[in-house]
Structures are given as structure tokens and as C-alpha cells.
Amino acid sequence: MSIPVWNDPKIKAGTMIRAALWLIQEVGEGGTFTKERLRDAFPGVSQADRRLRDLRAYSWQILTNTEDATLQAEDQRFIKAGVPVWDPVARRTAAPQKAVSAKETQAVLARDDYMCTVCGISASEPYFDDSNQTGVLSVTRRETVLPDGATETLLVTECKRCRAGLGGSPSRADEVLQSIEDLTPDDRRRLTRWMERGRRGTTALDRAWTGYRRLPGDAQDEVRAALEG
């Protein structure tokens, strides 16, 4: 299916679809734009920014300054296109499921200790490898293959970056179980203790490294200087 031109007067499409085409054809992946520029592109459309946000439910990645500290308050960055929403078949196939309720969200966040289950980041915490971005958590549905091979859709806490990186691939409880069964008896007992405590055990070296990494840069320099002296 050919991609329509976003401002073609003959196109029969809603604002969300036209906004998706506008992002691709006018902004480009990696490019930034403002709400004013969006309003100028869609004059007379009172909720163009809301229709743009609707694209996130179709795996379109659009960041604001709360997620990317390099952006100004009025800026947004178009990271990556998702489902080709101008294709009716693709759009219907990827139609968002019923929203997770507030009660379900709070229960899952509490269960997962208010951390991303993939990378362990907390809400608003800077990423270790990119301090300009902070963790944005959400509770999402993920296809999961259970140990008996059955597939279910389960709720899980993920940050925006990890959710995008997983690309919709299912979680594999069957593979996790197999990897555990392949452990030595000692390692299996250690893992069982971690499961019972709900956290991984750490060595003195782990704790020293974690404490060092949490220090401000100047304090890290002081620690290294003390060790070298």
C-alpha cells in the first residue's frame, strides 16, 4: 500500500492518521517539533495534539521534555514510527486493547516495587547510560509463554525505553524455567533464596560498587584519590 501525502485534500483520513503522515513526511525520525508547528499544520483542529498522542498506543515513539531533558518545554521529539495507521488492516490488527484500570495499575506497580521489570529503573530516575532521559513507568499487557507452553496476556511494569526495545516480543516463562533447571544445585538454592526475599543477594563488592556509583562525580574523584594515596 502506497503512503498517502499528509496534506492531500483528497485523503479521507482522520487527524491521527494525517498527523502520523505529517511526522514522517515533515518532521522525520529524530526530528523535533513544537505544538505551535503542529497547530499550524492542522488549522482549525482543536485537538490535534491529543490525536498525535493517540499514536503512542500504536507503538509510535514521541518524547516530551519530561522524558528527554535536552528538549525545551514546548518541544517534542519524533523517535520512531510504529504501526502504519493509514493502512486500515494494520490499524485494526494493532488496535489498542481496553485500557488498564487505575486500580489494576496501582496493584501491578506495587507488586513490581515501582520499578521497570526489565531494567530496574524507577520513575523519574535518570538512566545510567543517558542522564538526559529519565524513567517513565507504565503498566502494559505483554504476551507471556507459560511453563506449560500456554500463552496468556499478563500485566507488567515497564519503562518506555524497555517497552520500545522489546518490540512486542513475548515473555518466555518456559525458557526461564529451563535456564533455572540447568543451574547447579548450589546456584538453584541461591536463586530460590532471592525469590523468597524478592530481591537479589549482593556481595560486599557489589555494595561497594553501587555505593561508589551513587556518589556525585567530585566525591568519586575524592574516593579514587584516597585509594591511590
Summary of the structure (lengths in Angstrom):
residues: 229
radius of gyration: 22.4
end to end distance: 67.8
largest distance: 74.7
contacts: 555
relative contact order: 0.08
helix: 43%
strand: 18%
